[in-house]
Amino acid sequence: MSLTKIGSRPRKASAARKQEARFGRLAVLPALILILVFSVAPTLLAFGLSLFNARLVSPNPPSFVGLDNFWRLLSLEFRTVLPLHDHAGHLLRDATGALQFPAARDIQHGVDPLHLKLELSSWLTNGGHQKFYILAGDPLFWKSFANTLIFVIVVVPVQAGLALLLALFVNIKRIGANLFRTIIFIPVVTSMIVISILWLFMYQKDGLINNIIAVFNPSYVPVDWLGNPKTALFAIIVMSIWQAVGFHMIIWLSGLQTIAGELYEAATIDGANAFQRFVHVTWPGLRNTRIFILITITIAAFGLFAQVNVMTKGGPLDSTTTLVYQAFLAAYGRQQMGYGSAIAVVFFAIVLLVSLIQRRLTRDKD
């Protein structure tokens, strides 16, 4: 064999690798374009618009306001005020005999109306002789943040735990396990809009849920679950867990099936009971799975929107308004694109921070 033929083989292999790499770049290009157009570009646009006073439909061009949108969104002020007095110096009281205090607007007398803060919360202190105010540039933002946080704190552990229990149940080979798995997974592949409308009817006073409770408790008084500020968010939490638990059950199940059966056999031989096998074999073997589930449930919970938009529109009394819904309402409902973008940027920062904290807490110790 000639030296020319021997030397030509590496050149042919190199050309084949270059052609393969070129084909790979071309194959990735459509997905990369979609990511740039529908993900990266809107994100950069939101960051830019958050610095402007931009309206969706307005004859005036966007005006640069710097960080004013963020100041209005995040600003808080704390005030302690004394009760009102009359001209003679006597304390003013209402019809019930309680002391009267100035309103939030009155204690900011002389402040520029554009920077006037509204009452977020207040309570009496010093035995009822003083009143403590928390004032906010946008009280709705802080209520939305609190509602979102409550939703996340409840949904993440409950949904993950329930999904794990269901996965442990269907992982055992028994008659009907596949049917049960399919039934639990059906809500996942059903449109959230359809599910929200279905539960909207179920939560009505004459709906299915109240009728079921009345069967077991004849003296039960029907509750308007979505019309009561004390129960509306709880009702959405229950529906959301029911809808998504099947998805995370499948993920837990895939993790369970990666654990070697020999480990359970060895633990059984050593005399471990079912609980001990779970603690020392199953739970450590699900480490990567539970990190993935923890992060995905948290991000999905922070993004709560469709249920609120369909079922409550943020009400009653803003008890179900969330950060995403408020951003949507500001940008498209009130056409304040700049302010809505500022809410979206703050939401992005919160989710990023929570994800980084979760990743740090669950990272490998070594």
SEDRENTOR-361850 format. One record per residue (C-alpha): residue number from 1; residue in one letter; y, x, z. Coordinates in Angstrom, 3 decimals. Layout:
// SEDRENTOR-361850
n,res,c2,c1,c3
NUM,a,Y,X,Z
...
This chain:
// SEDRENTOR-361850
n,res,c2,c1,c3
1,m,0.000,0.000,0.000
2,s,3.377,1.374,-0.958
3,l,6.138,2.130,1.503
4,t,8.379,-0.294,-0.367
5,k,6.068,-3.224,0.390
6,i,5.746,-2.198,4.042
7,g,9.526,-1.956,4.433
8,s,10.116,-5.291,2.744
9,r,8.279,-7.283,5.434
10,p,10.889,-6.786,8.195
11,r,13.618,-7.703,5.728
12,k,11.793,-10.909,4.774
13,a,11.236,-11.783,8.455
14,s,14.910,-11.144,9.203
15,a,15.989,-13.356,6.310
16,a,13.645,-16.112,7.506
17,r,15.120,-15.930,11.014
18,k,18.656,-16.136,9.636
19,q,17.714,-19.133,7.518
20,e,16.103,-20.803,10.524
21,a,19.191,-20.155,12.658
22,r,21.421,-21.552,9.883
23,f,19.278,-24.665,9.667
24,g,19.410,-25.067,13.452
25,r,23.223,-24.934,13.439
26,l,23.367,-27.522,10.675
27,a,20.966,-29.783,12.593
28,v,23.101,-29.573,15.734
29,l,26.391,-30.107,13.884
30,p,26.301,-33.970,13.719
31,a,25.641,-34.254,17.465
32,l,28.342,-31.663,18.185
33,i,30.879,-33.599,16.104
34,l,30.044,-36.836,17.944
35,i,30.429,-35.115,21.327
36,l,33.791,-33.634,20.326
37,v,35.125,-36.914,18.917
38,f,33.842,-39.358,21.553
39,s,33.698,-37.192,24.691
40,v,35.792,-34.033,24.616
41,a,38.767,-35.430,22.673
42,p,39.184,-38.582,24.857
43,t,38.926,-36.434,28.001
44,l,41.658,-34.064,26.802
45,l,43.749,-37.045,25.694
46,a,43.421,-38.633,29.146
47,f,44.604,-35.416,30.801
48,g,47.580,-35.312,28.444
49,l,48.523,-38.992,28.753
50,s,48.406,-38.789,32.560
51,l,51.633,-36.741,32.398
52,f,53.490,-39.379,30.370
53,n,54.851,-42.865,30.830
54,a,52.983,-44.276,27.836
55,r,52.414,-47.934,27.101
56,l,49.827,-49.300,24.731
57,v,52.253,-51.546,22.836
58,s,55.881,-50.490,23.139
59,p,58.720,-49.708,20.725
60,n,59.667,-46.741,22.934
61,p,57.825,-43.433,22.528
62,p,55.940,-41.953,25.508
63,s,58.242,-40.150,27.938
64,f,57.185,-37.106,29.924
65,v,57.113,-37.807,33.679
66,g,55.127,-34.806,34.896
67,l,53.148,-35.554,38.045
68,d,54.960,-38.816,38.872
69,n,51.897,-40.903,37.985
70,f,49.775,-38.890,40.413
71,w,52.457,-39.045,43.115
72,r,52.629,-42.823,42.816
73,l,48.847,-43.025,42.826
74,l,48.031,-40.729,45.753
75,s,51.132,-40.813,47.978
76,l,50.716,-42.025,51.553
77,e,53.218,-42.445,54.354
78,f,52.671,-43.149,58.052
79,r,55.248,-45.002,60.151
80,t,55.392,-46.185,63.759
81,v,58.015,-48.911,64.312
82,l,59.395,-50.785,67.301
83,p,59.709,-54.596,67.523
84,l,62.803,-56.419,66.297
85,h,65.718,-57.272,68.616
86,d,68.441,-59.866,68.357
87,h,72.165,-59.093,68.710
88,a,71.900,-59.424,72.473
89,g,69.108,-56.865,72.626
90,h,66.318,-59.344,73.349
91,l,62.926,-58.920,71.722
92,l,62.193,-61.365,68.910
93,r,58.974,-63.339,69.094
94,d,57.266,-65.743,66.717
95,a,56.051,-69.276,67.484
96,t,52.923,-67.933,69.191
97,g,54.908,-65.607,71.431
98,a,53.866,-62.416,69.651
99,l,56.442,-59.714,69.043
100,q,57.986,-59.585,65.582
101,f,58.098,-56.308,63.646
102,p,59.995,-55.339,60.485
103,a,58.177,-55.662,57.180
104,a,57.070,-52.614,55.239
105,r,59.927,-53.053,52.755
106,d,62.519,-53.252,55.563
107,i,61.486,-49.979,57.208
108,q,62.129,-48.218,53.889
109,h,65.699,-49.443,53.598
110,g,67.733,-47.332,51.193
111,v,64.713,-45.881,49.375
112,d,64.759,-45.819,45.573
113,p,62.866,-48.965,44.436
114,l,60.776,-46.819,42.082
115,h,59.480,-44.841,45.070
116,l,59.130,-47.780,47.460
117,k,55.691,-47.900,49.103
118,l,53.688,-51.006,49.926
119,e,51.707,-51.746,53.054
120,l,48.136,-50.518,52.857
121,s,47.209,-51.283,56.463
122,s,48.846,-51.870,59.828
123,w,47.879,-52.485,63.442
124,l,49.501,-52.797,66.856
125,t,49.594,-49.832,69.212
126,n,50.848,-49.074,72.703
127,g,49.650,-52.373,74.102
128,g,51.190,-54.371,71.279
129,h,54.689,-52.926,71.736
130,q,54.567,-50.753,68.616
131,k,53.182,-51.198,65.132
132,f,51.612,-48.468,63.044
133,y,51.955,-48.745,59.259
134,i,50.091,-46.939,56.514
135,l,52.186,-47.191,53.361
136,a,50.968,-46.264,49.892
137,g,52.516,-45.892,46.478
138,d,49.562,-47.867,45.112
139,p,47.587,-49.701,47.827
140,l,45.218,-51.070,45.179
141,f,44.069,-47.543,44.349
142,w,43.078,-46.857,47.951
143,k,41.323,-50.223,48.232
144,s,39.499,-49.469,44.990
145,f,38.548,-46.036,46.283
146,a,37.259,-47.533,49.550
147,n,35.224,-50.184,47.682
148,t,33.754,-47.551,45.368
149,l,32.901,-45.312,48.308
150,i,31.174,-48.155,50.166
151,f,29.196,-48.993,47.035
152,v,28.086,-45.360,46.628
153,i,27.194,-44.857,50.307
154,v,24.999,-47.972,50.341
155,v,23.471,-47.858,46.873
156,v,22.459,-44.182,46.698
157,p,20.076,-44.055,49.709
158,v,18.826,-47.658,49.452
159,q,18.114,-47.548,45.739
160,a,16.517,-44.101,45.887
161,g,14.368,-45.034,48.896
162,l,13.242,-48.367,47.459
163,a,12.423,-46.747,44.121
164,l,10.320,-44.115,45.912
165,l,8.368,-46.779,47.802
166,l,7.673,-48.630,44.558
167,a,6.618,-45.385,42.870
168,l,4.183,-44.593,45.695
169,f,2.753,-48.093,45.361
170,v,2.183,-47.992,41.589
171,n,0.950,-44.374,41.718
172,i,-2.210,-45.583,43.441
173,k,-4.789,-46.652,40.883
174,r,-5.289,-50.339,41.493
175,i,-5.692,-53.513,39.473
176,g,-2.370,-54.804,38.151
177,a,-0.420,-51.563,38.721
178,n,0.646,-51.340,35.062
179,l,1.740,-54.985,35.031
180,f,3.730,-54.493,38.233
181,r,5.366,-51.379,36.765
182,t,6.371,-53.305,33.650
183,i,7.844,-56.209,35.624
184,i,9.949,-53.862,37.770
185,f,11.203,-52.013,34.691
186,i,12.239,-55.110,32.698
187,p,15.758,-55.366,34.275
188,v,16.461,-51.763,33.244
189,v,16.099,-52.545,29.532
190,t,18.023,-55.819,29.827
191,s,21.747,-55.818,29.105
192,m,23.887,-55.482,32.223
193,i,26.175,-58.207,30.871
194,v,23.252,-60.652,30.622
195,i,22.043,-59.748,34.115
196,s,25.546,-60.123,35.561
197,i,25.933,-63.603,34.044
198,l,22.489,-64.575,35.345
199,w,23.280,-63.453,38.896
200,l,26.711,-65.066,38.653
201,f,24.990,-68.442,38.415
202,m,22.467,-67.499,41.100
203,y,25.256,-66.625,43.561
204,q,27.077,-69.952,43.209
205,k,27.074,-72.440,46.073
206,d,24.509,-74.601,44.308
207,g,22.724,-71.573,42.848
208,l,19.170,-70.347,43.236
209,i,19.788,-67.995,46.159
210,n,21.372,-70.625,48.397
211,n,18.642,-73.116,47.472
212,i,15.895,-70.633,48.403
213,i,17.544,-69.912,51.768
214,a,17.932,-73.657,52.402
215,v,14.168,-74.148,51.932
216,f,13.463,-71.898,54.933
217,n,16.530,-72.982,56.907
218,p,17.405,-76.684,56.401
219,s,20.601,-76.343,58.466
220,y,21.887,-73.532,56.248
221,v,25.445,-73.959,54.929
222,p,25.700,-72.722,51.303
223,v,27.853,-69.635,50.808
224,d,29.994,-68.815,47.798
225,w,28.751,-65.232,47.698
226,l,31.190,-64.012,45.058
227,g,34.123,-66.111,46.272
228,n,34.179,-64.698,49.797
229,p,35.859,-61.281,50.330
230,k,33.343,-60.507,53.076
231,t,30.259,-61.011,50.891
232,a,31.373,-60.336,47.304
233,l,30.866,-56.557,47.338
234,f,27.567,-56.924,49.186
235,a,26.377,-59.395,46.536
236,i,27.192,-56.936,43.740
237,i,25.405,-54.146,45.645
238,v,22.204,-56.207,45.906
239,m,22.259,-57.098,42.219
240,s,22.949,-53.502,41.160
241,i,20.061,-52.129,43.219
242,w,17.696,-54.752,41.791
243,q,18.735,-53.929,38.242
244,a,18.400,-50.129,38.364
245,v,15.591,-49.548,40.848
246,g,12.935,-49.681,38.114
247,f,14.479,-46.768,36.219
248,h,14.386,-44.468,39.227
249,m,10.914,-45.709,40.131
250,i,9.696,-44.295,36.802
251,i,11.418,-40.969,37.503
252,w,9.855,-40.761,40.984
253,l,6.514,-41.652,39.428
254,s,6.768,-38.828,36.893
255,g,7.465,-36.436,39.757
256,l,4.515,-37.721,41.776
257,q,2.161,-37.149,38.875
258,t,3.149,-33.469,38.636
259,i,1.844,-32.743,42.151
260,a,-1.618,-31.183,42.012
261,g,-4.385,-33.340,43.456
262,e,-5.965,-30.257,45.044
263,l,-3.081,-30.110,47.517
264,y,-3.889,-33.604,48.793
265,e,-7.594,-32.731,49.002
266,a,-6.827,-29.618,51.029
267,a,-4.511,-31.550,53.352
268,t,-7.178,-34.237,53.860
269,i,-9.797,-31.590,54.691
270,d,-7.380,-30.122,57.258
271,g,-7.230,-33.546,58.926
272,a,-3.778,-34.665,57.749
273,n,-3.157,-38.403,57.762
274,a,-1.231,-40.300,55.069
275,f,2.166,-39.737,56.696
276,q,1.524,-36.022,57.170
277,r,0.393,-35.677,53.552
278,f,3.626,-37.310,52.447
279,v,5.808,-35.062,54.627
280,h,4.067,-31.763,53.869
281,v,2.795,-32.288,50.316
282,t,4.545,-35.157,48.518
283,w,8.123,-34.696,49.711
284,p,8.319,-30.907,49.055
285,g,6.707,-31.452,45.654
286,l,9.430,-33.930,44.707
287,r,12.315,-31.542,45.350
288,n,13.544,-31.224,41.752
289,t,12.963,-34.930,41.151
290,r,15.009,-36.035,44.135
291,i,17.901,-33.719,43.166
292,f,17.981,-35.321,39.716
293,i,17.769,-38.841,41.153
294,l,20.445,-38.148,43.765
295,i,22.934,-36.915,41.171
296,t,22.222,-39.618,38.573
297,i,22.441,-42.492,41.065
298,t,25.675,-41.125,42.527
299,i,27.367,-40.757,39.139
300,a,26.192,-44.212,38.045
301,a,27.379,-45.769,41.332
302,f,30.843,-44.229,41.012
303,g,31.050,-45.701,37.505
304,l,30.616,-49.304,38.668
305,f,32.415,-51.516,36.144
306,a,30.383,-54.028,34.123
307,q,29.225,-56.076,37.133
308,v,32.760,-56.330,38.504
309,n,34.276,-57.168,35.127
310,v,31.830,-60.002,34.496
311,m,31.260,-61.429,37.978
312,t,34.481,-61.112,39.998
313,k,37.287,-59.501,37.958
314,g,37.965,-57.358,41.015
315,g,38.406,-60.304,43.390
316,p,38.527,-62.084,45.652
317,l,41.582,-60.378,47.184
318,d,40.668,-57.073,45.478
319,s,37.508,-56.842,47.597
320,t,35.414,-55.699,44.615
321,t,37.959,-53.694,42.636
322,t,36.660,-50.205,41.830
323,l,38.270,-47.052,40.478
324,v,36.908,-47.541,36.971
325,y,37.919,-51.201,36.895
326,q,41.413,-50.376,38.141
327,a,41.800,-47.700,35.446
328,f,40.732,-50.237,32.823
329,l,43.069,-52.886,34.247
330,a,46.041,-50.505,34.323
331,a,45.477,-49.123,30.830
332,y,44.519,-52.281,28.948
333,g,45.460,-55.156,31.241
334,r,48.973,-53.937,32.076
335,q,49.135,-51.589,29.042
336,q,50.123,-48.623,31.229
337,m,48.114,-45.980,29.387
338,g,49.704,-43.082,31.237
339,y,49.011,-44.525,34.667
340,g,45.496,-45.612,33.686
341,s,44.827,-42.079,32.424
342,a,46.009,-40.675,35.761
343,i,43.483,-42.897,37.561
344,a,40.778,-41.698,35.158
345,v,41.680,-38.047,35.829
346,v,41.514,-38.581,39.604
347,f,38.184,-40.376,39.172
348,f,36.883,-37.444,37.101
349,a,37.948,-34.994,39.824
350,i,36.261,-37.063,42.565
351,v,32.949,-37.347,40.689
352,l,33.027,-33.640,39.794
353,l,33.686,-32.673,43.412
354,v,30.890,-34.903,44.741
355,s,28.452,-33.561,42.127
356,l,29.304,-29.946,43.008
357,i,28.843,-30.644,46.722
358,q,25.492,-32.317,46.058
359,r,24.385,-29.433,43.872
360,r,25.384,-26.904,46.518
361,l,23.603,-28.772,49.318
362,t,20.412,-29.132,47.272
363,r,20.307,-25.706,45.613
364,d,17.490,-23.226,46.265
365,k,18.083,-21.373,49.505
366,d,16.949,-18.096,47.978
